[in-house]
């Protein structure tokens, strides 16, 4: 007799390991060139795993893109749909990456943050950093400028404390 057991990805990555295989660290890096070029033209192309799918759905509505944080970010419909599918498919609630799982766990079920800085986990991780090193720092200016301090974020999706270098201050302990 053969017994076959199936696990969903949510179950498979619910603990620190799955049958001894470690969970993926950090956040899944961006690999969609359309998203990278369309959204990265104006700002850092945020990793989909930093927000839940419901947030990306709201941010990527055609009407919402007409006034995207004060900018007109309208896209051709095929591009908008491709990017939306990429973002929701790799959103925090669909990701096996550790940081994304922690982000989802920090959110209330009915919470739909529209900014990365509104995510409780991200806010908590930055709460000890003095305001002068972020908002008062002309090279950083906001928590939304992730790659200004997180030296391995853009290329590898790594946001670990030991890879933080705050411009004008140095390594963060």
PyMOL CGO cylinders between C-alpha atoms (Angstrom):
from pymol import cmd
from pymol.cgo import CYLINDER

trace = [
    CYLINDER, 0.00, 0.00, 0.00, 1.29, 3.48, -0.92, 0.3, 1, 1, 1, 1, 1, 1,
    CYLINDER, 1.29, 3.48, -0.92, 0.40, 6.52, 1.11, 0.3, 1, 1, 1, 1, 1, 1,
    CYLINDER, 0.40, 6.52, 1.11, 0.74, 9.93, -0.52, 0.3, 1, 1, 1, 1, 1, 1,
    CYLINDER, 0.74, 9.93, -0.52, 0.57, 13.11, 1.52, 0.3, 1, 1, 1, 1, 1, 1,
    CYLINDER, 0.57, 13.11, 1.52, 0.25, 16.59, 0.01, 0.3, 1, 1, 1, 1, 1, 1,
    CYLINDER, 0.25, 16.59, 0.01, 1.12, 19.82, 1.78, 0.3, 1, 1, 1, 1, 1, 1,
    CYLINDER, 1.12, 19.82, 1.78, 0.21, 23.34, 0.75, 0.3, 1, 1, 1, 1, 1, 1,
    CYLINDER, 0.21, 23.34, 0.75, 3.07, 25.85, 0.69, 0.3, 1, 1, 1, 1, 1, 1,
    CYLINDER, 3.07, 25.85, 0.69, 1.53, 27.59, 3.69, 0.3, 1, 1, 1, 1, 1, 1,
    CYLINDER, 1.53, 27.59, 3.69, 1.74, 24.40, 5.72, 0.3, 1, 1, 1, 1, 1, 1,
    CYLINDER, 1.74, 24.40, 5.72, 5.14, 23.48, 4.38, 0.3, 1, 1, 1, 1, 1, 1,
    CYLINDER, 5.14, 23.48, 4.38, 6.71, 26.74, 5.51, 0.3, 1, 1, 1, 1, 1, 1,
    CYLINDER, 6.71, 26.74, 5.51, 4.83, 27.25, 8.76, 0.3, 1, 1, 1, 1, 1, 1,
    CYLINDER, 4.83, 27.25, 8.76, 7.87, 26.50, 10.94, 0.3, 1, 1, 1, 1, 1, 1,
    CYLINDER, 7.87, 26.50, 10.94, 11.60, 27.25, 10.70, 0.3, 1, 1, 1, 1, 1, 1,
    CYLINDER, 11.60, 27.25, 10.70, 12.15, 24.17, 8.57, 0.3, 1, 1, 1, 1, 1, 1,
    CYLINDER, 12.15, 24.17, 8.57, 10.30, 21.57, 6.61, 0.3, 1, 1, 1, 1, 1, 1,
    CYLINDER, 10.30, 21.57, 6.61, 11.75, 18.10, 7.13, 0.3, 1, 1, 1, 1, 1, 1,
    CYLINDER, 11.75, 18.10, 7.13, 15.10, 19.71, 7.89, 0.3, 1, 1, 1, 1, 1, 1,
    CYLINDER, 15.10, 19.71, 7.89, 15.13, 22.03, 4.87, 0.3, 1, 1, 1, 1, 1, 1,
    CYLINDER, 15.13, 22.03, 4.87, 15.55, 25.62, 6.09, 0.3, 1, 1, 1, 1, 1, 1,
    CYLINDER, 15.55, 25.62, 6.09, 13.04, 28.25, 5.11, 0.3, 1, 1, 1, 1, 1, 1,
    CYLINDER, 13.04, 28.25, 5.11, 14.16, 30.93, 2.66, 0.3, 1, 1, 1, 1, 1, 1,
    CYLINDER, 14.16, 30.93, 2.66, 15.68, 34.01, 4.30, 0.3, 1, 1, 1, 1, 1, 1,
    CYLINDER, 15.68, 34.01, 4.30, 14.90, 37.64, 3.52, 0.3, 1, 1, 1, 1, 1, 1,
    CYLINDER, 14.90, 37.64, 3.52, 12.40, 38.61, 0.86, 0.3, 1, 1, 1, 1, 1, 1,
    CYLINDER, 12.40, 38.61, 0.86, 12.20, 37.26, -2.67, 0.3, 1, 1, 1, 1, 1, 1,
    CYLINDER, 12.20, 37.26, -2.67, 14.10, 39.65, -4.99, 0.3, 1, 1, 1, 1, 1, 1,
    CYLINDER, 14.10, 39.65, -4.99, 12.32, 41.29, -7.92, 0.3, 1, 1, 1, 1, 1, 1,
    CYLINDER, 12.32, 41.29, -7.92, 12.79, 39.41, -11.17, 0.3, 1, 1, 1, 1, 1, 1,
    CYLINDER, 12.79, 39.41, -11.17, 10.01, 40.88, -13.35, 0.3, 1, 1, 1, 1, 1, 1,
    CYLINDER, 10.01, 40.88, -13.35, 11.64, 43.25, -15.84, 0.3, 1, 1, 1, 1, 1, 1,
    CYLINDER, 11.64, 43.25, -15.84, 8.35, 45.00, -16.70, 0.3, 1, 1, 1, 1, 1, 1,
    CYLINDER, 8.35, 45.00, -16.70, 7.72, 45.80, -13.03, 0.3, 1, 1, 1, 1, 1, 1,
    CYLINDER, 7.72, 45.80, -13.03, 11.35, 46.77, -12.53, 0.3, 1, 1, 1, 1, 1, 1,
    CYLINDER, 11.35, 46.77, -12.53, 11.35, 49.21, -15.44, 0.3, 1, 1, 1, 1, 1, 1,
    CYLINDER, 11.35, 49.21, -15.44, 7.80, 50.58, -15.10, 0.3, 1, 1, 1, 1, 1, 1,
    CYLINDER, 7.80, 50.58, -15.10, 7.80, 51.14, -11.34, 0.3, 1, 1, 1, 1, 1, 1,
    CYLINDER, 7.80, 51.14, -11.34, 11.54, 51.36, -10.80, 0.3, 1, 1, 1, 1, 1, 1,
    CYLINDER, 11.54, 51.36, -10.80, 11.65, 54.33, -13.15, 0.3, 1, 1, 1, 1, 1, 1,
    CYLINDER, 11.65, 54.33, -13.15, 10.35, 56.58, -10.35, 0.3, 1, 1, 1, 1, 1, 1,
    CYLINDER, 10.35, 56.58, -10.35, 11.24, 54.73, -7.15, 0.3, 1, 1, 1, 1, 1, 1,
    CYLINDER, 11.24, 54.73, -7.15, 12.80, 51.57, -5.79, 0.3, 1, 1, 1, 1, 1, 1,
    CYLINDER, 12.80, 51.57, -5.79, 10.74, 48.66, -7.15, 0.3, 1, 1, 1, 1, 1, 1,
    CYLINDER, 10.74, 48.66, -7.15, 9.58, 47.31, -3.80, 0.3, 1, 1, 1, 1, 1, 1,
    CYLINDER, 9.58, 47.31, -3.80, 9.67, 43.59, -3.29, 0.3, 1, 1, 1, 1, 1, 1,
    CYLINDER, 9.67, 43.59, -3.29, 6.19, 42.06, -3.61, 0.3, 1, 1, 1, 1, 1, 1,
    CYLINDER, 6.19, 42.06, -3.61, 6.83, 40.16, -0.36, 0.3, 1, 1, 1, 1, 1, 1,
    CYLINDER, 6.83, 40.16, -0.36, 6.82, 43.40, 1.64, 0.3, 1, 1, 1, 1, 1, 1,
    CYLINDER, 6.82, 43.40, 1.64, 3.02, 43.76, 1.33, 0.3, 1, 1, 1, 1, 1, 1,
    CYLINDER, 3.02, 43.76, 1.33, 0.05, 41.38, 1.22, 0.3, 1, 1, 1, 1, 1, 1,
    CYLINDER, 0.05, 41.38, 1.22, -1.70, 40.74, -2.08, 0.3, 1, 1, 1, 1, 1, 1,
    CYLINDER, -1.70, 40.74, -2.08, -4.72, 42.82, -1.05, 0.3, 1, 1, 1, 1, 1, 1,
    CYLINDER, -4.72, 42.82, -1.05, -2.45, 45.86, -0.74, 0.3, 1, 1, 1, 1, 1, 1,
    CYLINDER, -2.45, 45.86, -0.74, -0.97, 45.33, -4.20, 0.3, 1, 1, 1, 1, 1, 1,
    CYLINDER, -0.97, 45.33, -4.20, -4.47, 44.88, -5.62, 0.3, 1, 1, 1, 1, 1, 1,
    CYLINDER, -4.47, 44.88, -5.62, -5.53, 48.22, -4.21, 0.3, 1, 1, 1, 1, 1, 1,
    CYLINDER, -5.53, 48.22, -4.21, -2.33, 50.03, -5.25, 0.3, 1, 1, 1, 1, 1, 1,
    CYLINDER, -2.33, 50.03, -5.25, -2.50, 48.65, -8.79, 0.3, 1, 1, 1, 1, 1, 1,
    CYLINDER, -2.50, 48.65, -8.79, -6.11, 49.59, -9.53, 0.3, 1, 1, 1, 1, 1, 1,
    CYLINDER, -6.11, 49.59, -9.53, -6.21, 51.66, -12.73, 0.3, 1, 1, 1, 1, 1, 1,
    CYLINDER, -6.21, 51.66, -12.73, -7.88, 54.56, -10.90, 0.3, 1, 1, 1, 1, 1, 1,
    CYLINDER, -7.88, 54.56, -10.90, -5.33, 54.43, -8.06, 0.3, 1, 1, 1, 1, 1, 1,
    CYLINDER, -5.33, 54.43, -8.06, -2.45, 54.67, -10.55, 0.3, 1, 1, 1, 1, 1, 1,
    CYLINDER, -2.45, 54.67, -10.55, -3.82, 57.98, -11.83, 0.3, 1, 1, 1, 1, 1, 1,
    CYLINDER, -3.82, 57.98, -11.83, -2.77, 59.48, -8.49, 0.3, 1, 1, 1, 1, 1, 1,
    CYLINDER, -2.77, 59.48, -8.49, -0.07, 57.17, -7.14, 0.3, 1, 1, 1, 1, 1, 1,
    CYLINDER, -0.07, 57.17, -7.14, 1.22, 59.08, -4.10, 0.3, 1, 1, 1, 1, 1, 1,
    CYLINDER, 1.22, 59.08, -4.10, 0.88, 62.35, -5.99, 0.3, 1, 1, 1, 1, 1, 1,
    CYLINDER, 0.88, 62.35, -5.99, 2.20, 61.06, -9.31, 0.3, 1, 1, 1, 1, 1, 1,
    CYLINDER, 2.20, 61.06, -9.31, 0.47, 59.85, -12.47, 0.3, 1, 1, 1, 1, 1, 1,
    CYLINDER, 0.47, 59.85, -12.47, 1.65, 56.25, -12.77, 0.3, 1, 1, 1, 1, 1, 1,
    CYLINDER, 1.65, 56.25, -12.77, -0.89, 55.05, -15.32, 0.3, 1, 1, 1, 1, 1, 1,
    CYLINDER, -0.89, 55.05, -15.32, 0.08, 51.97, -17.29, 0.3, 1, 1, 1, 1, 1, 1,
    CYLINDER, 0.08, 51.97, -17.29, -1.20, 50.35, -20.44, 0.3, 1, 1, 1, 1, 1, 1,
    CYLINDER, -1.20, 50.35, -20.44, -3.76, 47.74, -19.36, 0.3, 1, 1, 1, 1, 1, 1,
    CYLINDER, -3.76, 47.74, -19.36, -1.73, 44.67, -20.42, 0.3, 1, 1, 1, 1, 1, 1,
    CYLINDER, -1.73, 44.67, -20.42, 1.28, 46.01, -18.48, 0.3, 1, 1, 1, 1, 1, 1,
    CYLINDER, 1.28, 46.01, -18.48, -0.84, 46.85, -15.43, 0.3, 1, 1, 1, 1, 1, 1,
    CYLINDER, -0.84, 46.85, -15.43, -2.32, 43.34, -15.39, 0.3, 1, 1, 1, 1, 1, 1,
    CYLINDER, -2.32, 43.34, -15.39, 1.07, 41.66, -15.86, 0.3, 1, 1, 1, 1, 1, 1,
    CYLINDER, 1.07, 41.66, -15.86, 2.57, 43.68, -13.00, 0.3, 1, 1, 1, 1, 1, 1,
    CYLINDER, 2.57, 43.68, -13.00, -0.49, 43.14, -10.80, 0.3, 1, 1, 1, 1, 1, 1,
    CYLINDER, -0.49, 43.14, -10.80, -0.28, 39.37, -11.37, 0.3, 1, 1, 1, 1, 1, 1,
    CYLINDER, -0.28, 39.37, -11.37, 3.44, 39.40, -10.55, 0.3, 1, 1, 1, 1, 1, 1,
    CYLINDER, 3.44, 39.40, -10.55, 2.93, 41.45, -7.37, 0.3, 1, 1, 1, 1, 1, 1,
    CYLINDER, 2.93, 41.45, -7.37, 0.00, 39.45, -6.03, 0.3, 1, 1, 1, 1, 1, 1,
    CYLINDER, 0.00, 39.45, -6.03, 1.55, 36.13, -7.01, 0.3, 1, 1, 1, 1, 1, 1,
    CYLINDER, 1.55, 36.13, -7.01, 4.69, 36.95, -5.02, 0.3, 1, 1, 1, 1, 1, 1,
    CYLINDER, 4.69, 36.95, -5.02, 3.06, 39.01, -2.25, 0.3, 1, 1, 1, 1, 1, 1,
    CYLINDER, 3.06, 39.01, -2.25, 3.86, 38.39, 1.41, 0.3, 1, 1, 1, 1, 1, 1,
    CYLINDER, 3.86, 38.39, 1.41, 0.82, 36.14, 1.85, 0.3, 1, 1, 1, 1, 1, 1,
    CYLINDER, 0.82, 36.14, 1.85, 2.02, 33.94, -1.04, 0.3, 1, 1, 1, 1, 1, 1,
    CYLINDER, 2.02, 33.94, -1.04, 5.68, 33.81, -0.10, 0.3, 1, 1, 1, 1, 1, 1,
    CYLINDER, 5.68, 33.81, -0.10, 7.77, 31.15, 1.65, 0.3, 1, 1, 1, 1, 1, 1,
    CYLINDER, 7.77, 31.15, 1.65, 10.45, 33.75, 2.54, 0.3, 1, 1, 1, 1, 1, 1,
    CYLINDER, 10.45, 33.75, 2.54, 10.95, 34.34, 6.28, 0.3, 1, 1, 1, 1, 1, 1,
    CYLINDER, 10.95, 34.34, 6.28, 10.67, 38.13, 6.26, 0.3, 1, 1, 1, 1, 1, 1,
    CYLINDER, 10.67, 38.13, 6.26, 7.43, 37.99, 4.24, 0.3, 1, 1, 1, 1, 1, 1,
    CYLINDER, 7.43, 37.99, 4.24, 5.95, 35.49, 6.68, 0.3, 1, 1, 1, 1, 1, 1,
    CYLINDER, 5.95, 35.49, 6.68, 6.83, 37.80, 9.58, 0.3, 1, 1, 1, 1, 1, 1,
    CYLINDER, 6.83, 37.80, 9.58, 5.21, 40.71, 7.74, 0.3, 1, 1, 1, 1, 1, 1,
    CYLINDER, 5.21, 40.71, 7.74, 1.95, 38.77, 7.27, 0.3, 1, 1, 1, 1, 1, 1,
    CYLINDER, 1.95, 38.77, 7.27, 1.94, 37.66, 10.90, 0.3, 1, 1, 1, 1, 1, 1,
    CYLINDER, 1.94, 37.66, 10.90, 2.22, 41.30, 12.00, 0.3, 1, 1, 1, 1, 1, 1,
    CYLINDER, 2.22, 41.30, 12.00, -0.88, 42.40, 10.06, 0.3, 1, 1, 1, 1, 1, 1,
    CYLINDER, -0.88, 42.40, 10.06, -4.48, 42.20, 11.20, 0.3, 1, 1, 1, 1, 1, 1,
    CYLINDER, -4.48, 42.20, 11.20, -6.67, 40.22, 8.82, 0.3, 1, 1, 1, 1, 1, 1,
    CYLINDER, -6.67, 40.22, 8.82, -8.56, 43.33, 7.74, 0.3, 1, 1, 1, 1, 1, 1,
    CYLINDER, -8.56, 43.33, 7.74, -5.45, 45.52, 7.40, 0.3, 1, 1, 1, 1, 1, 1,
    CYLINDER, -5.45, 45.52, 7.40, -4.51, 46.73, 3.91, 0.3, 1, 1, 1, 1, 1, 1,
    CYLINDER, -4.51, 46.73, 3.91, -1.42, 48.92, 4.21, 0.3, 1, 1, 1, 1, 1, 1,
    CYLINDER, -1.42, 48.92, 4.21, -0.71, 51.04, 1.16, 0.3, 1, 1, 1, 1, 1, 1,
    CYLINDER, -0.71, 51.04, 1.16, 2.80, 51.95, 2.26, 0.3, 1, 1, 1, 1, 1, 1,
    CYLINDER, 2.80, 51.95, 2.26, 5.62, 49.65, 3.33, 0.3, 1, 1, 1, 1, 1, 1,
    CYLINDER, 5.62, 49.65, 3.33, 6.15, 51.96, 6.30, 0.3, 1, 1, 1, 1, 1, 1,
    CYLINDER, 6.15, 51.96, 6.30, 2.62, 51.15, 7.55, 0.3, 1, 1, 1, 1, 1, 1,
    CYLINDER, 2.62, 51.15, 7.55, 3.47, 47.47, 8.07, 0.3, 1, 1, 1, 1, 1, 1,
    CYLINDER, 3.47, 47.47, 8.07, 3.72, 46.85, 11.85, 0.3, 1, 1, 1, 1, 1, 1,
    CYLINDER, 3.72, 46.85, 11.85, 6.67, 44.46, 11.49, 0.3, 1, 1, 1, 1, 1, 1,
    CYLINDER, 6.67, 44.46, 11.49, 8.68, 47.00, 9.49, 0.3, 1, 1, 1, 1, 1, 1,
    CYLINDER, 8.68, 47.00, 9.49, 7.74, 49.82, 11.85, 0.3, 1, 1, 1, 1, 1, 1,
    CYLINDER, 7.74, 49.82, 11.85, 8.79, 47.73, 14.86, 0.3, 1, 1, 1, 1, 1, 1,
    CYLINDER, 8.79, 47.73, 14.86, 12.12, 46.74, 13.29, 0.3, 1, 1, 1, 1, 1, 1,
    CYLINDER, 12.12, 46.74, 13.29, 13.02, 50.41, 12.80, 0.3, 1, 1, 1, 1, 1, 1,
    CYLINDER, 13.02, 50.41, 12.80, 11.64, 51.78, 16.09, 0.3, 1, 1, 1, 1, 1, 1,
    CYLINDER, 11.64, 51.78, 16.09, 15.04, 51.97, 17.83, 0.3, 1, 1, 1, 1, 1, 1,
    CYLINDER, 15.04, 51.97, 17.83, 16.69, 54.03, 15.08, 0.3, 1, 1, 1, 1, 1, 1,
    CYLINDER, 16.69, 54.03, 15.08, 16.80, 57.75, 15.99, 0.3, 1, 1, 1, 1, 1, 1,
    CYLINDER, 16.80, 57.75, 15.99, 14.71, 59.99, 13.72, 0.3, 1, 1, 1, 1, 1, 1,
    CYLINDER, 14.71, 59.99, 13.72, 17.80, 62.08, 12.93, 0.3, 1, 1, 1, 1, 1, 1,
    CYLINDER, 17.80, 62.08, 12.93, 19.36, 59.06, 11.20, 0.3, 1, 1, 1, 1, 1, 1,
    CYLINDER, 19.36, 59.06, 11.20, 16.35, 58.60, 8.94, 0.3, 1, 1, 1, 1, 1, 1,
    CYLINDER, 16.35, 58.60, 8.94, 14.18, 61.69, 8.41, 0.3, 1, 1, 1, 1, 1, 1,
    CYLINDER, 14.18, 61.69, 8.41, 16.96, 64.04, 9.49, 0.3, 1, 1, 1, 1, 1, 1,
    CYLINDER, 16.96, 64.04, 9.49, 19.44, 62.34, 7.17, 0.3, 1, 1, 1, 1, 1, 1,
    CYLINDER, 19.44, 62.34, 7.17, 19.48, 63.94, 3.69, 0.3, 1, 1, 1, 1, 1, 1,
    CYLINDER, 19.48, 63.94, 3.69, 20.82, 60.70, 2.19, 0.3, 1, 1, 1, 1, 1, 1,
    CYLINDER, 20.82, 60.70, 2.19, 17.98, 58.59, 3.63, 0.3, 1, 1, 1, 1, 1, 1,
    CYLINDER, 17.98, 58.59, 3.63, 14.97, 60.89, 4.38, 0.3, 1, 1, 1, 1, 1, 1,
    CYLINDER, 14.97, 60.89, 4.38, 12.42, 58.09, 4.83, 0.3, 1, 1, 1, 1, 1, 1,
    CYLINDER, 12.42, 58.09, 4.83, 12.00, 54.44, 5.80, 0.3, 1, 1, 1, 1, 1, 1,
    CYLINDER, 12.00, 54.44, 5.80, 10.69, 53.96, 2.27, 0.3, 1, 1, 1, 1, 1, 1,
    CYLINDER, 10.69, 53.96, 2.27, 14.24, 54.35, 0.90, 0.3, 1, 1, 1, 1, 1, 1,
    CYLINDER, 14.24, 54.35, 0.90, 15.16, 50.78, 1.88, 0.3, 1, 1, 1, 1, 1, 1,
    CYLINDER, 15.16, 50.78, 1.88, 18.27, 50.47, -0.25, 0.3, 1, 1, 1, 1, 1, 1,
    CYLINDER, 18.27, 50.47, -0.25, 19.90, 53.56, 1.24, 0.3, 1, 1, 1, 1, 1, 1,
    CYLINDER, 19.90, 53.56, 1.24, 20.73, 51.55, 4.39, 0.3, 1, 1, 1, 1, 1, 1,
    CYLINDER, 20.73, 51.55, 4.39, 20.04, 47.90, 3.56, 0.3, 1, 1, 1, 1, 1, 1,
    CYLINDER, 20.04, 47.90, 3.56, 23.12, 47.18, 1.46, 0.3, 1, 1, 1, 1, 1, 1,
    CYLINDER, 23.12, 47.18, 1.46, 22.03, 43.73, 0.23, 0.3, 1, 1, 1, 1, 1, 1,
    CYLINDER, 22.03, 43.73, 0.23, 18.33, 44.44, -0.22, 0.3, 1, 1, 1, 1, 1, 1,
    CYLINDER, 18.33, 44.44, -0.22, 18.20, 45.41, -3.88, 0.3, 1, 1, 1, 1, 1, 1,
    CYLINDER, 18.20, 45.41, -3.88, 20.21, 42.53, -5.30, 0.3, 1, 1, 1, 1, 1, 1,
    CYLINDER, 20.21, 42.53, -5.30, 19.51, 39.74, -2.81, 0.3, 1, 1, 1, 1, 1, 1,
    CYLINDER, 19.51, 39.74, -2.81, 16.39, 40.72, -0.85, 0.3, 1, 1, 1, 1, 1, 1,
    CYLINDER, 16.39, 40.72, -0.85, 18.38, 40.57, 2.40, 0.3, 1, 1, 1, 1, 1, 1,
    CYLINDER, 18.38, 40.57, 2.40, 17.35, 42.98, 5.16, 0.3, 1, 1, 1, 1, 1, 1,
    CYLINDER, 17.35, 42.98, 5.16, 19.36, 41.50, 8.04, 0.3, 1, 1, 1, 1, 1, 1,
    CYLINDER, 19.36, 41.50, 8.04, 20.66, 43.86, 10.73, 0.3, 1, 1, 1, 1, 1, 1,
    CYLINDER, 20.66, 43.86, 10.73, 24.27, 42.97, 9.97, 0.3, 1, 1, 1, 1, 1, 1,
    CYLINDER, 24.27, 42.97, 9.97, 23.92, 44.30, 6.40, 0.3, 1, 1, 1, 1, 1, 1,
    CYLINDER, 23.92, 44.30, 6.40, 22.70, 47.76, 7.48, 0.3, 1, 1, 1, 1, 1, 1,
    CYLINDER, 22.70, 47.76, 7.48, 24.92, 50.76, 6.83, 0.3, 1, 1, 1, 1, 1, 1,
    CYLINDER, 24.92, 50.76, 6.83, 23.30, 54.13, 7.53, 0.3, 1, 1, 1, 1, 1, 1,
    CYLINDER, 23.30, 54.13, 7.53, 24.82, 56.91, 5.38, 0.3, 1, 1, 1, 1, 1, 1,
    CYLINDER, 24.82, 56.91, 5.38, 26.63, 59.43, 7.56, 0.3, 1, 1, 1, 1, 1, 1,
    CYLINDER, 26.63, 59.43, 7.56, 26.47, 57.09, 10.56, 0.3, 1, 1, 1, 1, 1, 1,
    CYLINDER, 26.47, 57.09, 10.56, 27.91, 53.72, 9.63, 0.3, 1, 1, 1, 1, 1, 1,
    CYLINDER, 27.91, 53.72, 9.63, 26.96, 50.18, 10.54, 0.3, 1, 1, 1, 1, 1, 1,
    CYLINDER, 26.96, 50.18, 10.54, 23.88, 49.75, 12.71, 0.3, 1, 1, 1, 1, 1, 1,
    CYLINDER, 23.88, 49.75, 12.71, 24.18, 47.59, 15.82, 0.3, 1, 1, 1, 1, 1, 1,
]
cmd.load_cgo(trace, "trace")
